[in-house]
Amino acid sequence: MRIEREALSGAISLVLDEGYIAIEARPRAGLTLFLAQVGSELVKKCKGDLLYVNAAAGEGDIMAQIGEKMGCVWRSALSTTEFLHDLKRAAPLVLLIDGAERLTAPEKAQLTLFCHAFRNERMFAPALSQVYVVVGAREAWEAASVQLDYFSLREVAELLSRPTRDNVSVALYAWTKGSPALTREVVQALGCREVVQA
């Protein structure tokens, strides 16, 4: 799935229904921007706080970082019950976890366990219905619901309304390396120039 309106609306619908979503992306596929867009839409809907944790920043244990941002002091042996209790108290809340691929294996296992427990408990705890957890990783992630990718040469050509092997399509694809955001910017700029010259 690439970054565009359908992917964004699909991700938002999923997280509104389930409360938790995992997004996997190839490196430089626009994951942080996508997380920001999802988070922004969720905050509008739940009217709560947005907490952003970047696991790639290397600021220690991920659960300790989340707890600190929520105003909680969690021990290293945090239980699922404590985690869910503090999430209920923090509601309404949107929690974005970026760079999850940088977590250690035990941290990944703990985060996955807590996210599954949250999703299961959410059905029975009204307070958790206003809590949303979004995890983003730049590698394969267990049970990821959304995959972000680069544009292919064909997709770039379609944006330009040109044949796939057209020199302009190939040049733009090579220059942007398939980056969706950069490709769209250039296509829009080219479209504007053509209109101005006409």
C-alpha positions as CSV (number, residue, x, y, z in Angstrom):
1,M,0.0,0.0,0.0
2,R,1.4,3.4,-0.8
3,I,0.9,6.8,0.9
4,E,-2.2,8.2,-0.6
5,R,-5.8,9.1,0.4
6,E,-7.0,5.5,0.2
7,A,-4.2,4.2,2.4
8,L,-4.7,7.0,5.0
9,S,-8.5,6.6,5.2
10,G,-8.1,2.8,5.4
11,A,-5.6,3.1,8.2
12,I,-7.8,5.5,10.1
13,S,-10.9,3.3,9.7
14,L,-9.0,0.3,11.0
15,V,-7.6,2.1,14.1
16,L,-11.0,3.6,14.9
17,D,-12.5,0.1,14.8
18,E,-9.8,-1.8,16.6
19,G,-8.0,0.9,18.6
20,Y,-4.6,-0.5,17.5
21,I,-2.8,-0.7,14.2
22,A,0.7,-1.6,13.1
23,I,2.1,-0.1,10.0
24,E,5.2,-1.4,8.3
25,A,7.2,0.5,5.6
26,R,10.3,0.1,3.6
27,P,12.9,2.7,4.6
28,R,12.2,6.2,3.4
29,A,8.7,5.3,2.3
30,G,7.3,8.3,4.3
31,L,6.4,6.4,7.5
32,T,6.8,9.4,9.9
33,L,4.7,11.6,7.7
34,F,2.0,8.9,7.5
35,L,2.0,8.4,11.2
36,A,1.6,12.2,11.7
37,Q,-1.3,12.3,9.3
38,V,-3.0,9.3,11.1
39,G,-2.4,10.8,14.5
40,S,-3.7,14.2,13.4
41,E,-7.0,12.7,12.2
42,L,-7.4,10.6,15.4
43,V,-6.8,13.6,17.7
44,K,-9.6,15.5,15.8
45,K,-12.0,12.6,16.4
46,C,-11.2,11.8,20.1
47,K,-10.3,15.3,21.2
48,G,-7.4,13.9,23.3
49,D,-3.7,14.3,23.7
50,L,-1.2,13.1,21.1
51,L,1.9,11.3,22.5
52,Y,4.8,10.6,20.0
53,V,7.6,8.2,20.9
54,N,10.5,7.7,18.6
55,A,12.1,4.3,19.4
56,A,14.9,5.1,17.0
57,A,16.0,8.0,19.3
58,G,17.6,5.5,21.6
59,E,16.4,7.1,24.8
60,G,16.1,3.8,26.7
61,D,13.3,1.3,27.4
62,I,10.3,2.0,25.2
63,M,7.8,1.3,27.9
64,A,9.6,3.7,30.3
65,Q,9.5,6.4,27.5
66,I,5.7,5.9,27.0
67,G,5.1,5.9,30.7
68,E,7.1,9.1,31.2
69,K,5.2,10.9,28.4
70,M,1.9,9.8,30.1
71,G,3.1,11.0,33.5
72,C,3.5,7.5,34.9
73,V,6.5,5.9,36.5
74,W,6.6,2.3,35.3
75,R,8.9,-0.3,36.7
76,S,10.9,-2.5,34.4
77,A,8.5,-5.4,35.3
78,L,5.4,-3.5,34.1
79,S,2.3,-5.7,34.1
80,T,-0.3,-5.7,31.5
81,T,-2.9,-4.8,34.1
82,E,-0.9,-1.7,35.1
83,F,-0.4,-0.7,31.5
84,L,-4.1,-0.9,30.7
85,H,-5.1,0.9,34.0
86,D,-2.8,3.8,33.1
87,L,-4.1,3.9,29.6
88,K,-7.7,4.2,30.9
89,R,-6.6,7.1,33.2
90,A,-4.9,8.9,30.2
91,A,-8.0,8.7,27.9
92,P,-8.7,10.3,25.5
93,L,-5.2,9.6,24.0
94,V,-3.5,8.9,20.7
95,L,-0.1,7.1,21.1
96,L,2.2,7.0,18.1
97,I,5.2,4.8,18.3
98,D,7.7,5.4,15.4
99,G,10.9,3.5,14.6
100,A,9.7,0.3,16.3
101,E,12.2,-1.7,14.2
102,R,14.9,-0.3,16.4
103,L,13.5,-2.0,19.5
104,T,15.3,-5.0,21.1
105,A,13.7,-8.4,20.7
106,P,12.4,-8.3,24.3
107,E,11.0,-4.8,23.8
108,K,9.2,-5.9,20.6
109,A,7.7,-8.9,22.4
110,Q,6.6,-6.8,25.3
111,L,5.1,-4.0,23.1
112,T,3.3,-6.6,20.9
113,L,1.9,-8.3,24.0
114,F,0.6,-5.1,25.5
115,C,-0.9,-3.9,22.2
116,H,-2.8,-7.2,21.8
117,A,-4.0,-7.1,25.4
118,F,-5.1,-3.5,24.8
119,R,-7.0,-4.4,21.7
120,N,-8.7,-7.3,23.5
121,E,-9.6,-5.3,26.6
122,R,-10.8,-2.3,24.6
123,M,-14.0,-4.2,23.7
124,F,-15.0,-4.5,27.4
125,A,-13.6,-1.2,28.9
126,P,-15.5,1.9,27.7
127,A,-12.6,4.1,28.9
128,L,-10.3,2.5,26.4
129,S,-12.6,3.2,23.5
130,Q,-11.0,6.7,23.4
131,V,-7.4,5.4,23.3
132,Y,-5.7,4.7,20.0
133,V,-2.3,3.1,19.6
134,V,-0.4,3.3,16.3
135,V,2.9,1.4,15.9
136,G,5.2,2.1,12.9
137,A,8.2,0.1,11.8
138,R,10.5,0.2,8.8
139,E,10.6,-3.6,8.5
140,A,8.2,-6.4,8.7
141,W,6.1,-6.2,11.8
142,E,3.8,-8.9,13.3
143,A,0.2,-8.5,12.2
144,A,0.8,-5.3,10.3
145,S,-2.4,-4.0,8.8
146,V,-0.9,-1.4,6.5
147,Q,2.2,-1.6,4.3
148,L,3.8,1.6,2.9
149,D,6.0,1.3,-0.2
150,Y,7.6,3.3,-3.0
151,F,5.9,4.2,-6.2
152,S,6.8,1.9,-9.1
153,L,7.9,3.3,-12.5
154,R,4.4,2.5,-13.8
155,E,2.8,4.5,-11.1
156,V,5.1,7.5,-11.7
157,A,4.2,7.3,-15.5
158,E,0.5,7.1,-14.6
159,L,0.8,10.3,-12.4
160,L,2.4,12.0,-15.4
161,S,-0.1,10.6,-17.9
162,R,2.8,9.3,-20.0
163,P,3.9,5.9,-21.2
164,T,5.9,3.8,-18.8
165,R,9.2,3.9,-20.8
166,D,8.8,7.6,-21.6
167,N,12.1,9.5,-20.9
168,V,10.4,12.0,-18.5
169,S,8.8,9.1,-16.5
170,V,12.1,7.2,-16.2
171,A,14.0,10.4,-15.3
172,L,11.5,11.4,-12.6
173,Y,11.4,7.9,-11.2
174,A,15.2,7.8,-11.1
175,W,15.5,11.2,-9.5
176,T,12.9,10.7,-6.8
177,K,13.8,7.0,-6.2
178,G,10.0,6.4,-6.1
179,S,9.4,8.6,-3.0
180,P,5.6,9.2,-3.0
181,A,5.8,12.7,-1.5
182,L,8.6,14.0,-3.7
183,T,7.1,12.4,-6.8
184,R,3.8,14.1,-6.2
185,E,5.5,17.5,-5.5
186,V,7.4,17.3,-8.8
187,V,4.3,16.1,-10.8
188,Q,2.3,19.0,-9.4
189,A,5.0,21.5,-10.2
190,L,5.3,20.1,-13.7
191,G,1.6,20.3,-14.1
192,C,1.6,24.0,-12.9
193,R,4.4,24.9,-15.4
194,E,2.5,23.4,-18.3
195,V,-0.6,25.3,-17.4
196,V,1.3,28.6,-17.1
197,Q,3.1,28.1,-20.5
198,A,-0.2,27.2,-22.2
